[in-house]
């Protein structure tokens, strides 16, 4: 089981952590929400929880709780700029459908 970052996403996370002045990595998770049923969550973390799964990708720690990992296994997180828009994009092999806005998914 794994969750990875592209080099672009890892670079962006490293910049965010440097600007915060603290943090050990990025927590990736899911919550029940959105028009398709589940939404992704991202937060910078200062310390790991006891049950976190920790992956390292391009020098960045990615922390995932066991419940979310079931839905995120094999996911790659990218960071892209498209015109005036920029942000993280999820490539999740477990998602059966995504909403039009790209903020939620169903399995």
Backbone as ProteinMPNN parsed JSONL, in Angstrom:
{"seq_chain_A": "XXXXXXXXXXXXXXXXXXXXXXXXXXXXXXXXXXXXXXXXXXXXXXXXXXXXXXXXXXXXXXXXXXXXXXXXXXXXXXXXXXXXXXXXXXXXXXXXXXXXXXXXXXX", "coords_chain_A": {"N_chain_A": [[0.847, -1.177, 0.0], [0.518, 2.225, -0.809], [1.009, 5.78, -1.069], [1.872, 8.365, -3.201], [3.896, 11.19, -4.267], [4.298, 13.396, -7.034], [7.329, 14.761, -8.493], [6.828, 17.531, -8.806], [4.676, 18.017, -7.007], [5.915, 17.289, -4.601], [7.926, 19.235, -4.449], [6.355, 21.524, -4.143], [5.116, 21.029, -1.674], [7.39, 20.999, -0.026], [8.132, 23.712, -0.243], [5.905, 24.947, 0.991], [6.165, 23.895, 3.602], [8.626, 25.01, 4.322], [7.96, 27.738, 4.284], [6.126, 27.796, 6.365], [7.805, 27.256, 8.43], [7.985, 25.081, 10.046], [7.084, 21.587, 10.544], [6.534, 18.172, 9.551], [5.626, 16.889, 7.324], [3.085, 16.011, 4.895], [-0.288, 15.41, 5.444], [-2.547, 13.225, 4.022], [-5.87, 12.519, 3.325], [-9.278, 11.253, 3.487], [-12.718, 12.28, 3.568], [-16.211, 12.006, 4.324], [-18.108, 13.635, 2.083], [-18.979, 16.208, -0.316], [-20.171, 16.159, -3.756], [-19.94, 13.652, -4.887], [-19.63, 11.871, -2.841], [-17.208, 11.288, -1.355], [-14.487, 13.248, -0.189], [-11.246, 14.61, -0.733], [-8.703, 15.31, 1.685], [-6.197, 17.548, 2.795], [-3.437, 18.392, 4.781], [-0.851, 20.117, 6.488], [1.449, 18.66, 8.691], [2.731, 18.557, 12.027], [3.485, 16.551, 13.731], [3.443, 12.976, 13.768], [0.647, 10.729, 14.061], [-0.04, 7.903, 16.191], [-1.098, 5.728, 14.703], [-0.63, 6.334, 12.052], [0.249, 5.701, 8.664], [3.3, 6.032, 7.119], [4.778, 7.342, 4.305], [7.513, 7.945, 2.123], [8.23, 10.25, -0.347], [10.038, 11.532, -2.902], [11.625, 12.899, -1.048], [9.766, 13.911, 0.749], [7.614, 13.426, 3.493], [4.658, 11.562, 3.533], [1.726, 11.267, 5.189], [-0.781, 9.031, 6.194], [-3.894, 8.099, 7.489], [-5.125, 4.904, 8.709], [-7.824, 4.328, 7.95], [-8.339, 6.064, 5.797], [-6.403, 5.156, 4.019], [-7.336, 2.861, 2.807], [-8.986, 3.841, 0.791], [-7.226, 5.386, -0.618], [-5.025, 3.963, -1.507], [-2.407, 3.507, -3.735], [-2.64, 5.978, -4.889], [-1.519, 8.887, -6.606], [-0.263, 12.055, -6.062], [-0.29, 15.144, -7.61], [1.015, 18.378, -8.517], [-0.144, 21.08, -10.225], [-0.117, 23.783, -12.602], [-2.497, 25.477, -14.398], [-3.187, 27.718, -16.631], [-4.655, 30.378, -14.992], [-5.239, 28.932, -12.791], [-4.106, 26.848, -10.133], [-3.028, 23.971, -8.342], [-3.307, 21.022, -6.223], [-3.616, 17.784, -7.626], [-5.322, 14.722, -7.745], [-4.556, 11.435, -8.611], [-6.249, 8.75, -8.511], [-6.485, 5.377, -8.372], [-8.56, 3.95, -7.256], [-10.902, 5.362, -7.422], [-14.09, 5.349, -8.713], [-15.757, 7.147, -9.875], [-15.675, 10.66, -10.509], [-16.531, 13.926, -9.372], [-17.726, 16.758, -11.248], [-16.343, 19.088, -10.534], [-14.005, 18.124, -9.535], [-13.404, 17.845, -6.88], [-14.415, 15.82, -5.334], [-15.091, 12.245, -5.007], [-16.186, 8.88, -5.835], [-16.242, 5.448, -4.722]], "CA_chain_A": [[0.0, 0.0, 0.0], [1.35, 3.414, -0.905], [0.541, 7.05, -1.616], [3.091, 9.021, -3.666], [3.865, 12.544, -4.807], [5.159, 13.66, -8.186], [8.352, 15.742, -8.121], [6.2, 18.852, -8.72], [3.927, 18.085, -5.75], [6.877, 17.261, -3.503], [8.555, 20.548, -4.401], [5.393, 22.487, -3.596], [4.971, 20.736, -0.244], [8.613, 21.467, 0.633], [8.053, 25.174, -0.166], [4.92, 25.271, 2.024], [6.743, 23.585, 4.911], [9.659, 26.017, 4.592], [7.322, 29.019, 4.602], [5.534, 27.635, 7.696], [8.89, 27.236, 9.399], [7.918, 23.841, 10.817], [6.288, 20.532, 9.932], [7.265, 16.975, 9.14], [5.139, 16.376, 6.063], [1.732, 16.283, 4.424], [-1.296, 14.387, 5.732], [-3.538, 13.054, 2.964], [-6.964, 11.708, 3.841], [-10.594, 11.392, 2.867], [-13.853, 12.471, 4.46], [-17.492, 11.907, 3.653], [-18.48, 14.996, 1.695], [-18.941, 16.463, -1.746], [-21.288, 15.674, -4.574], [-19.748, 12.248, -5.25], [-19.618, 11.029, -1.652], [-15.985, 11.387, -0.56], [-13.621, 14.355, -0.588], [-9.859, 14.531, -0.283], [-8.244, 16.302, 2.646], [-4.756, 17.774, 2.846], [-2.998, 19.306, 5.829], [0.539, 19.998, 6.897], [1.465, 18.125, 10.051], [3.927, 18.781, 12.82], [3.888, 15.273, 14.317], [2.655, 11.828, 13.317], [-0.216, 10.015, 15.001], [0.459, 6.539, 16.41], [-1.55, 4.757, 13.701], [-0.351, 6.811, 10.702], [1.164, 5.053, 7.737], [4.166, 7.1, 6.622], [5.471, 7.043, 3.061], [8.404, 9.021, 1.717], [8.18, 10.405, -1.793], [10.865, 12.654, -3.344], [12.112, 13.613, 0.112], [8.663, 14.438, 1.554], [6.813, 12.421, 4.189], [3.219, 11.574, 3.292], [1.105, 10.549, 6.301], [-2.151, 8.629, 5.882], [-4.502, 7.279, 8.54], [-5.496, 3.594, 8.164], [-9.15, 4.357, 7.324], [-8.211, 6.719, 4.49], [-5.512, 4.409, 3.145], [-8.147, 1.908, 2.032], [-9.507, 4.564, -0.368], [-6.147, 6.117, -1.283], [-3.925, 3.091, -1.895], [-1.997, 3.643, -5.132], [-2.88, 7.343, -5.351], [-0.397, 9.788, -6.844], [-0.659, 13.45, -5.916], [0.498, 16.025, -8.462], [0.749, 19.806, -8.38], [-0.109, 21.603, -11.59], [-0.629, 25.114, -12.928], [-3.2, 25.5, -15.682], [-3.661, 29.085, -16.781], [-4.663, 31.103, -13.726], [-5.509, 27.982, -11.716], [-3.046, 25.938, -9.725], [-3.403, 23.202, -7.167], [-3.001, 19.602, -6.172], [-4.517, 16.905, -8.37], [-5.224, 13.342, -7.306], [-4.746, 10.341, -9.555], [-6.63, 7.693, -7.579], [-6.972, 4.211, -9.105], [-9.734, 3.393, -6.58], [-12.08, 6.19, -7.703], [-14.931, 4.858, -9.809], [-16.328, 8.339, -10.5], [-15.276, 11.94, -9.934], [-17.5, 14.976, -9.644], [-17.296, 17.689, -12.279], [-15.402, 20.089, -10.012], [-12.779, 17.44, -9.196], [-13.167, 17.904, -5.446], [-14.89, 14.617, -4.636], [-15.068, 11.013, -5.793], [-16.865, 7.734, -5.24], [-15.536, 4.179, -4.929]], "C_chain_A": [[0.89, 1.237, 0.0], [0.563, 4.604, -1.444], [1.8, 7.826, -1.971], [2.816, 10.443, -4.141], [4.697, 12.579, -6.079], [6.256, 14.625, -7.723], [7.782, 17.161, -7.966], [5.447, 19.028, -7.402], [4.878, 18.11, -4.557], [7.559, 18.612, -3.349], [7.633, 21.591, -3.794], [5.206, 22.282, -2.094], [6.193, 21.24, 0.515], [8.602, 22.988, 0.781], [7.068, 25.611, 0.913], [5.498, 25.029, 3.411], [7.819, 24.6, 5.292], [9.023, 27.353, 4.976], [6.612, 28.97, 5.96], [6.599, 27.693, 8.779], [8.882, 26.016, 10.298], [7.092, 22.827, 10.048], [7.142, 19.375, 9.481], [6.792, 16.439, 7.803], [3.703, 16.766, 5.795], [0.823, 15.115, 4.782], [-2.318, 14.404, 4.589], [-4.622, 12.142, 3.519], [-8.223, 11.886, 3.02], [-11.627, 11.638, 3.962], [-15.116, 12.327, 3.649], [-17.978, 13.319, 3.37], [-18.548, 15.074, 0.181], [-20.086, 15.818, -2.491], [-21.133, 14.213, -4.988], [-19.609, 11.327, -4.043], [-18.4, 11.137, -0.765], [-15.149, 12.536, -1.1], [-12.227, 14.134, -0.01], [-9.59, 15.617, 0.754], [-6.725, 16.361, 2.606], [-4.47, 18.702, 4.012], [-1.525, 19.054, 6.125], [0.552, 19.588, 8.352], [2.811, 18.359, 10.718], [4.4, 17.518, 13.517], [2.921, 14.183, 13.865], [1.773, 11.307, 14.445], [0.295, 8.575, 15.1], [0.093, 5.565, 15.292], [-1.312, 5.207, 12.257], [0.543, 5.852, 9.937], [1.987, 6.184, 7.137], [4.922, 6.596, 5.403], [6.402, 8.208, 2.774], [8.437, 9.056, 0.199], [8.941, 11.672, -2.177], [11.272, 13.537, -2.164], [11.041, 14.206, 1.013], [7.916, 13.278, 2.202], [5.333, 12.653, 3.901], [2.595, 10.695, 4.371], [-0.356, 10.273, 5.961], [-2.679, 7.781, 7.031], [-5.012, 5.981, 7.923], [-6.857, 3.583, 7.459], [-9.076, 4.965, 5.934], [-7.388, 5.901, 3.512], [-6.26, 3.395, 2.287], [-8.631, 2.555, 0.739], [-8.405, 5.221, -1.2], [-5.005, 5.255, -1.784], [-3.643, 3.224, -3.391], [-2.171, 5.047, -5.69], [-1.576, 8.1, -5.536], [-0.938, 11.215, -6.81], [0.288, 14.314, -6.732], [0.158, 17.473, -8.124], [0.908, 20.408, -9.758], [-0.656, 23.021, -11.651], [-1.254, 25.033, -14.306], [-3.818, 26.879, -15.841], [-3.543, 29.824, -15.46], [-4.886, 30.187, -12.534], [-4.284, 27.135, -11.409], [-3.517, 25.189, -8.496], [-2.989, 21.752, -7.284], [-4.062, 18.817, -6.922], [-4.239, 15.469, -7.958], [-5.445, 12.402, -8.482], [-4.966, 9.09, -8.701], [-7.203, 6.501, -8.348], [-8.22, 3.584, -8.481], [-11.012, 4.156, -6.889], [-12.823, 5.636, -8.91], [-15.565, 6.014, -10.57], [-15.828, 9.565, -9.767], [-16.349, 12.967, -10.258], [-16.904, 15.935, -10.682], [-16.265, 18.693, -11.801], [-14.075, 19.453, -9.603], [-12.463, 17.415, -7.717], [-13.609, 16.659, -4.704], [-14.925, 13.433, -5.603], [-15.921, 9.954, -5.115], [-16.079, 6.478, -5.573], [-16.537, 3.06, -5.139]], "O_chain_A": [[1.89, 1.295, 0.716], [-0.414, 4.447, -2.175], [2.706, 7.943, -1.145], [1.675, 10.838, -4.382], [5.695, 11.865, -6.188], [6.123, 15.244, -6.667], [8.212, 17.906, -7.086], [5.564, 20.068, -6.754], [4.668, 18.868, -3.61], [7.75, 19.083, -2.227], [8.072, 22.443, -3.022], [5.145, 23.247, -1.333], [6.055, 21.842, 1.58], [9.017, 23.507, 1.818], [7.353, 26.539, 1.671], [5.34, 25.863, 4.303], [7.913, 25.002, 6.452], [9.497, 28.024, 5.892], [6.508, 29.994, 6.636], [6.336, 28.122, 9.902], [9.692, 25.923, 11.22], [6.477, 23.152, 9.033], [8.297, 19.54, 9.087], [7.478, 15.615, 7.197], [3.172, 17.712, 6.377], [1.125, 13.965, 4.462], [-2.873, 15.447, 4.241], [-4.322, 11.107, 4.115], [-8.233, 12.574, 2.0], [-11.438, 11.258, 5.118], [-15.105, 12.503, 2.431], [-18.229, 14.1, 4.288], [-18.213, 14.117, -0.517], [-20.861, 15.04, -1.935], [-22.111, 13.592, -5.403], [-19.483, 10.115, -4.212], [-18.526, 11.085, 0.458], [-15.101, 12.772, -2.307], [-12.063, 13.547, 1.059], [-10.174, 16.7, 0.705], [-6.055, 15.347, 2.409], [-5.178, 19.69, 4.211], [-1.03, 17.932, 6.023], [-0.23, 20.095, 9.157], [3.864, 18.359, 10.081], [5.576, 17.405, 13.864], [1.743, 14.438, 13.616], [2.107, 11.428, 15.624], [0.98, 8.089, 14.199], [0.878, 4.676, 14.965], [-1.749, 4.529, 11.328], [1.473, 5.268, 10.493], [1.43, 7.188, 6.694], [5.608, 5.575, 5.449], [6.106, 9.343, 3.147], [8.642, 8.035, -0.458], [8.527, 12.773, -1.813], [11.266, 14.764, -2.264], [11.365, 14.934, 1.951], [7.621, 12.275, 1.552], [4.825, 13.769, 4.008], [2.902, 9.506, 4.456], [-1.077, 11.159, 5.502], [-2.005, 6.86, 7.495], [-5.305, 5.951, 6.728], [-7.016, 2.884, 6.458], [-9.678, 4.446, 4.995], [-7.638, 5.939, 2.307], [-5.852, 3.109, 1.161], [-8.683, 1.895, -0.299], [-8.628, 5.573, -2.358], [-4.093, 5.769, -2.431], [-4.546, 3.07, -4.213], [-1.873, 5.279, -6.862], [-0.649, 7.977, -4.736], [-1.942, 11.53, -7.449], [1.507, 14.237, -6.577], [-0.874, 17.749, -7.513], [1.956, 20.273, -10.39], [-1.527, 23.41, -10.873], [-0.626, 24.579, -15.263], [-4.857, 27.171, -15.249], [-2.463, 29.891, -14.874], [-4.741, 30.614, -11.389], [-3.528, 26.757, -12.304], [-4.307, 25.704, -7.705], [-2.412, 21.314, -8.28], [-5.25, 19.137, -6.866], [-3.088, 15.05, -7.836], [-6.397, 12.555, -9.248], [-4.017, 8.459, -8.234], [-8.29, 6.602, -8.917], [-8.875, 2.762, -9.122], [-12.105, 3.645, -6.642], [-12.252, 5.477, -9.99], [-15.876, 5.893, -11.755], [-15.585, 9.527, -8.56], [-17.0, 12.886, -11.299], [-15.702, 15.903, -10.946], [-15.402, 19.11, -12.573], [-13.109, 20.171, -9.348], [-11.368, 17.009, -7.327], [-13.219, 16.459, -3.554], [-14.809, 13.585, -6.819], [-16.326, 10.111, -3.963], [-15.348, 6.43, -6.563], [-16.146, 1.909, -5.331]]}, "name": "protein", "num_of_chains": 1, "seq": "XXXXXXXXXXXXXXXXXXXXXXXXXXXXXXXXXXXXXXXXXXXXXXXXXXXXXXXXXXXXXXXXXXXXXXXXXXXXXXXXXXXXXXXXXXXXXXXXXXXXXXXXXXX"}
